[in-house]
């Protein structure tokens, strides 16, 4: 009996020791395997898993094939814009010495990753000479999301208009910018199997290159925002004067509401005024479409465009006539019609602008 007890005392500690050693080996193997996965960042679709829950995701599109997670996360950036749903950075990708636009989307403002990824894949596939392309999309382990775009050194259309730049009063530049914006919107509305509604079209979302070619940005961004963030975007648009009067909820955006916003931008281009502006002798803001409508009825159209426009020339070196300016103004006001049914289609807008700009 004593021998049997001694045998049990020897076997039990030995078994416990073996079990402990096995657990240690399994833990080390798993940890080592996790480190191997975390450093595999060279594939076009890169995933890093921690405990099978948290993930880093990088999806690369045309002109973003050479990017890595480290390029994005290590890029020094400068804040150039903020909104309720995100922040815009001008960043330098150090390893490839390239400026880029990084749009950070706040985790609390976006829909689920299951909904976000298909939208990003769609947006990343779009290419047009008047659209800002999406080069890559990154999602981090805490829900942070980054969209990478090319950087345009000549700023936004809003800046060009507000800064009083003399180039903004040249007729051929006004026509070039307006036609380019319309063509970009035409691509979104008519060239795709399923139309994409911009949803947040305004002059600060139009970027310019050194030749004053316009690039429409932020298109389709409302598709990845949750209802609360979407409404905040809509409220900001209303406060800035770009929201169509019939639009109540962001999910109701349409081609017609985009046309309304385009009309406001065309009025800005011609008049050099913001959608809401104030006269020195008045204490309240004036809404630009209402003011222009009154000027047309009172035959005071000349009050609403810079006199230097008439002194400029178009690409064929012909003087600009008041009739052309009036046609441009009429088209802009048609886009801003209170009735969606009375607004022109984007095809009609492009055709008329091309005719005016000849």
C-alpha positions as CSV (number, residue, x, y, z in Angstrom):
1,X,0.0,0.0,0.0
2,X,2.8,2.4,0.8
3,X,4.5,1.7,-2.6
4,X,1.2,2.5,-4.3
5,X,0.9,5.9,-2.5
6,X,4.5,6.8,-3.4
7,X,3.9,6.0,-7.1
8,X,0.8,8.3,-7.1
9,X,2.9,11.1,-5.5
10,X,5.5,10.7,-8.2
11,X,3.1,10.5,-11.2
12,X,0.8,13.4,-10.3
13,X,3.4,16.2,-10.1
14,X,5.0,14.8,-13.3
15,X,1.7,15.0,-15.1
16,X,1.0,18.5,-13.9
17,X,4.5,19.6,-15.1
18,X,3.9,18.1,-18.5
19,X,0.5,19.9,-18.8
20,X,2.1,23.2,-17.8
21,X,4.9,22.8,-20.4
22,X,2.3,22.0,-23.1
23,X,0.3,25.1,-22.3
24,X,3.5,27.3,-22.4
25,X,4.5,25.8,-25.8
26,X,1.0,26.3,-27.3
27,X,0.9,30.0,-26.0
28,X,4.3,30.7,-27.5
29,X,3.4,29.1,-30.9
30,X,0.2,31.2,-31.1
31,X,2.1,34.4,-30.1
32,X,4.7,33.7,-32.7
33,X,2.1,33.1,-35.4
34,X,0.3,36.3,-34.5
35,X,3.6,38.3,-35.0
36,X,4.1,36.7,-38.4
37,X,0.6,37.8,-39.5
38,X,1.1,41.3,-38.2
39,X,4.2,41.9,-40.3
40,X,2.6,40.6,-43.5
41,X,1.7,44.0,-45.0
42,X,2.8,43.7,-48.6
43,X,-0.4,42.2,-50.1
44,X,-2.9,44.4,-51.9
45,X,-5.5,43.5,-49.2
46,X,-3.7,43.5,-45.9
47,X,-5.1,42.1,-42.7
48,X,-3.6,42.0,-39.2
49,X,-5.5,40.0,-36.6
50,X,-5.3,40.3,-32.9
51,X,-7.1,37.7,-30.8
52,X,-9.3,37.1,-33.9
53,X,-11.3,40.3,-33.2
54,X,-9.4,43.5,-34.1
55,X,-8.2,44.0,-37.7
56,X,-6.2,46.5,-39.8
57,X,-7.4,46.7,-43.4
58,X,-5.8,48.3,-46.3
59,X,-7.4,48.3,-49.7
60,X,-5.4,49.8,-52.6
61,X,-6.6,51.1,-55.9
62,X,-5.0,52.7,-59.0
63,X,-2.1,55.0,-58.1
64,X,-2.0,53.6,-54.6
65,X,-0.5,50.2,-55.4
66,X,2.9,51.1,-53.7
67,X,1.4,52.2,-50.4
68,X,1.8,50.3,-47.1
69,X,0.1,50.6,-43.7
70,X,3.3,52.1,-42.3
71,X,3.4,54.7,-45.1
72,X,0.0,55.9,-44.0
73,X,0.3,55.8,-40.2
74,X,3.7,57.3,-40.2
75,X,2.9,60.2,-42.6
76,X,3.3,63.6,-40.9
77,X,0.1,65.6,-41.5
78,X,-1.3,69.1,-41.2
79,X,-5.0,69.7,-40.6
80,X,-6.6,71.7,-43.5
81,X,-10.2,71.0,-42.9
82,X,-12.7,69.8,-40.2
83,X,-16.3,68.7,-40.2
84,X,-18.7,67.0,-37.8
85,X,-17.8,63.6,-39.2
86,X,-14.1,63.8,-39.9
87,X,-10.8,65.7,-40.4
88,X,-8.9,66.4,-43.6
89,X,-5.1,66.3,-43.5
90,X,-2.4,67.3,-46.0
91,X,0.2,64.6,-45.4
92,X,3.6,63.6,-46.7
93,X,4.2,59.9,-47.6
94,X,7.8,59.9,-46.5
95,X,8.9,56.6,-48.1
96,X,7.8,57.7,-51.6
97,X,8.1,61.5,-51.1
98,X,4.5,62.3,-52.1
99,X,1.9,64.8,-50.9
100,X,-1.5,63.3,-50.3
101,X,-4.9,64.1,-48.9
102,X,-5.9,62.0,-45.9
103,X,-9.5,62.0,-44.9
104,X,-10.1,60.7,-41.4
105,X,-13.6,59.5,-40.7
106,X,-14.6,59.3,-37.0
107,X,-15.6,55.8,-35.9
108,X,-18.8,57.0,-34.2
109,X,-20.0,58.6,-37.5
110,X,-19.7,55.7,-39.9
111,X,-21.8,52.5,-40.6
112,X,-20.4,49.0,-40.0
113,X,-17.3,47.8,-41.8
114,X,-19.5,45.2,-43.6
115,X,-21.3,48.2,-45.2
116,X,-18.3,50.5,-45.6
117,X,-16.0,48.1,-47.6
118,X,-18.3,47.6,-50.6
119,X,-18.8,51.4,-50.9
120,X,-15.1,52.0,-50.7
121,X,-14.4,49.4,-53.4
122,X,-17.0,51.1,-55.6
123,X,-15.6,54.6,-55.0
124,X,-12.1,53.3,-55.6
125,X,-13.0,51.9,-59.0
126,X,-14.2,55.3,-60.3
127,X,-11.9,57.2,-62.6
128,X,-12.8,60.5,-64.5
129,X,-10.7,63.5,-65.4
130,X,-12.9,65.7,-63.2
131,X,-13.2,63.5,-60.1
132,X,-10.8,63.3,-57.2
133,X,-9.8,59.6,-57.3
134,X,-9.7,57.3,-54.2
135,X,-6.2,55.7,-54.1
136,X,-6.5,53.7,-50.9
137,X,-8.7,53.0,-47.9
138,X,-7.4,52.1,-44.5
139,X,-9.4,50.9,-41.4
140,X,-7.7,50.5,-38.1
141,X,-8.2,48.3,-35.0
142,X,-10.2,51.0,-33.1
143,X,-12.6,51.7,-35.9
144,X,-10.7,54.6,-37.4
145,X,-10.9,55.0,-41.2
146,X,-8.7,56.9,-43.6
147,X,-9.3,57.7,-47.3
148,X,-6.3,58.6,-49.4
149,X,-6.5,61.0,-52.4
150,X,-4.1,63.0,-54.5
151,X,-3.2,66.5,-53.2
152,X,-4.0,69.5,-55.4
153,X,-1.8,72.5,-54.7
154,X,-4.1,75.2,-56.0
155,X,-6.7,74.7,-53.3
156,X,-10.5,74.8,-53.6
157,X,-12.9,76.7,-55.8
158,X,-14.3,78.4,-52.7
159,X,-10.8,79.8,-52.0
160,X,-10.3,81.0,-55.6
161,X,-13.6,82.9,-55.4
162,X,-13.2,84.3,-51.9
163,X,-9.6,85.4,-52.3
164,X,-10.5,87.9,-55.1
165,X,-8.1,86.3,-57.5
166,X,-8.2,88.0,-60.8
167,X,-8.3,84.7,-62.6
168,X,-11.7,84.1,-61.1
169,X,-13.0,87.0,-63.3
170,X,-11.9,85.6,-66.6
171,X,-14.7,84.2,-68.7
172,X,-12.8,81.2,-70.2
173,X,-11.8,80.1,-66.7
174,X,-15.4,80.4,-65.4
175,X,-16.5,78.3,-68.3
176,X,-13.7,75.7,-67.9
177,X,-14.4,75.2,-64.2
178,X,-18.2,75.0,-64.6
179,X,-18.0,72.6,-67.6
180,X,-15.6,70.4,-65.7
181,X,-17.7,70.2,-62.6
182,X,-20.8,69.4,-64.7
183,X,-18.9,66.7,-66.6
184,X,-17.8,65.0,-63.4
185,X,-21.3,65.1,-62.1
186,X,-22.6,63.7,-65.4
187,X,-20.3,60.7,-65.0
188,X,-21.6,60.0,-61.6
189,X,-25.3,60.4,-62.6
190,X,-25.3,58.7,-66.0
191,X,-22.2,56.7,-66.9
192,X,-22.5,54.1,-64.1
193,X,-24.7,51.0,-63.8
194,X,-26.1,52.4,-60.6
195,X,-26.0,56.3,-60.4
196,X,-24.0,57.8,-57.6
197,X,-25.5,60.9,-56.0
198,X,-22.9,63.3,-54.7
199,X,-24.9,64.4,-51.7
200,X,-22.6,67.2,-50.6
201,X,-21.7,69.3,-53.6
202,X,-20.3,72.8,-52.8
203,X,-17.5,75.0,-53.9
204,X,-15.2,73.9,-51.0
205,X,-15.5,70.4,-52.4
206,X,-14.2,71.4,-55.8
207,X,-10.3,71.1,-56.0
208,X,-8.3,72.9,-58.7
209,X,-5.0,72.2,-60.4
210,X,-2.6,74.9,-61.8
211,X,-4.6,74.9,-65.1
212,X,-7.8,75.5,-63.2
213,X,-9.2,72.1,-64.1
214,X,-11.8,71.2,-61.5
215,X,-11.8,67.9,-59.5
216,X,-15.0,67.1,-57.7
217,X,-14.4,65.5,-54.2
218,X,-16.5,64.0,-51.4
219,X,-18.9,62.3,-53.8
220,X,-20.8,59.4,-52.3
221,X,-19.4,60.0,-48.8
222,X,-22.8,60.1,-47.3
223,X,-23.1,56.4,-48.1
224,X,-20.7,55.4,-45.3
225,X,-22.1,57.8,-42.7
226,X,-24.7,56.7,-40.1
227,X,-28.1,58.5,-40.0
228,X,-27.0,60.9,-37.3
229,X,-23.8,61.9,-39.1
230,X,-25.7,62.1,-42.4
231,X,-28.2,64.6,-41.0
232,X,-25.3,66.7,-39.6
233,X,-23.8,66.8,-43.1
234,X,-27.2,67.9,-44.5
235,X,-27.6,70.6,-41.8
236,X,-24.2,72.0,-42.6
237,X,-25.1,72.0,-46.3
238,X,-28.3,73.9,-45.5
239,X,-26.5,76.4,-43.3
240,X,-24.0,77.1,-46.2
241,X,-26.8,77.5,-48.7
242,X,-26.4,74.4,-50.9
243,X,-29.4,72.3,-49.8
244,X,-32.3,71.9,-52.1
245,X,-35.6,73.1,-50.5
246,X,-37.4,69.7,-50.8
247,X,-34.6,67.8,-49.1
248,X,-35.4,66.8,-45.5
249,X,-33.3,63.7,-44.8
250,X,-29.9,62.8,-46.2
251,X,-31.2,59.4,-47.4
252,X,-33.5,61.3,-49.8
253,X,-30.7,62.9,-51.8
254,X,-31.2,62.6,-55.6
255,X,-29.9,63.7,-59.0
256,X,-32.3,66.7,-58.7
257,X,-30.8,67.8,-55.3
258,X,-27.3,67.6,-56.8
259,X,-28.4,69.8,-59.7
260,X,-29.7,72.4,-57.2
261,X,-26.3,72.5,-55.5
262,X,-24.6,72.8,-58.9
263,X,-26.8,75.8,-59.6
264,X,-25.6,77.5,-56.5
265,X,-22.0,76.9,-57.4
266,X,-22.5,78.3,-60.9
267,X,-24.0,81.5,-59.3
268,X,-21.0,81.7,-57.0
269,X,-18.6,81.4,-60.0
270,X,-20.4,84.2,-61.9
271,X,-21.1,86.6,-59.1
272,X,-18.1,86.0,-56.8
273,X,-20.6,86.0,-53.8
274,X,-21.2,83.3,-51.2
275,X,-24.6,81.5,-51.2
276,X,-25.5,83.6,-48.1
277,X,-24.0,87.1,-48.1
278,X,-24.6,90.4,-46.4
279,X,-24.8,93.9,-47.7
280,X,-23.1,96.6,-45.6
281,X,-26.4,98.4,-44.9
282,X,-28.3,95.3,-43.9
283,X,-28.4,93.2,-40.7
284,X,-29.5,90.0,-42.2
285,X,-28.0,87.6,-44.7
286,X,-29.3,87.5,-48.3
287,X,-29.7,84.3,-50.2
288,X,-28.0,84.5,-53.5
289,X,-30.6,82.8,-55.7
290,X,-33.3,85.1,-54.3
291,X,-31.2,88.2,-54.9
292,X,-30.4,87.2,-58.5
293,X,-34.0,86.5,-59.2
294,X,-35.0,90.0,-58.0
295,X,-32.2,91.5,-60.1
296,X,-33.4,89.7,-63.2
297,X,-37.0,91.0,-62.7
298,X,-35.7,94.5,-62.0
299,X,-33.3,94.4,-65.0
300,X,-30.3,94.8,-62.7
301,X,-28.3,91.7,-63.8
302,X,-25.1,93.8,-64.3
303,X,-25.1,94.3,-60.5
304,X,-24.3,90.6,-60.1
305,X,-21.2,89.9,-62.0
306,X,-17.7,91.5,-62.0
307,X,-17.2,94.1,-64.8
308,X,-13.8,92.5,-65.6
309,X,-15.7,89.5,-67.0
310,X,-16.7,91.7,-70.0
311,X,-13.1,92.8,-70.5
312,X,-11.8,89.2,-70.6
313,X,-11.8,87.0,-73.7
314,X,-12.6,83.4,-74.3
315,X,-10.2,80.8,-75.7
316,X,-10.9,82.0,-79.3
317,X,-10.0,85.5,-78.3
318,X,-13.5,86.8,-78.8
319,X,-14.9,89.4,-76.5
320,X,-17.5,88.2,-74.0
321,X,-21.1,89.5,-74.6
322,X,-23.7,90.3,-72.0
323,X,-26.0,87.8,-73.8
324,X,-23.6,84.9,-72.9
325,X,-23.5,86.0,-69.3
326,X,-27.3,86.2,-69.2
327,X,-27.6,82.7,-70.6
328,X,-25.2,81.4,-68.0
329,X,-27.2,83.2,-65.3
330,X,-30.5,81.7,-66.6
331,X,-29.1,78.2,-66.6
332,X,-27.8,78.7,-63.1
333,X,-31.3,79.9,-61.9
334,X,-33.0,77.0,-63.7
335,X,-30.8,74.5,-61.7
336,X,-31.9,76.4,-58.5
337,X,-35.6,76.1,-59.3
338,X,-37.7,75.4,-56.1
339,X,-39.4,72.6,-58.1
340,X,-37.2,69.5,-58.7
341,X,-39.3,68.7,-61.9
342,X,-38.3,72.0,-63.4
343,X,-34.6,71.6,-63.0
344,X,-32.6,70.5,-66.1
345,X,-30.9,67.1,-66.2
346,X,-27.1,67.0,-65.9
347,X,-26.9,66.1,-69.6
348,X,-28.8,69.3,-70.4
349,X,-26.6,71.3,-68.1
350,X,-23.4,70.0,-69.8
351,X,-24.8,70.6,-73.3
352,X,-25.8,74.2,-72.5
353,X,-22.5,75.0,-70.7
354,X,-20.5,73.7,-73.7
355,X,-22.6,75.8,-76.0
356,X,-22.1,78.9,-73.9
357,X,-18.4,78.3,-73.5
358,X,-17.6,77.9,-77.2
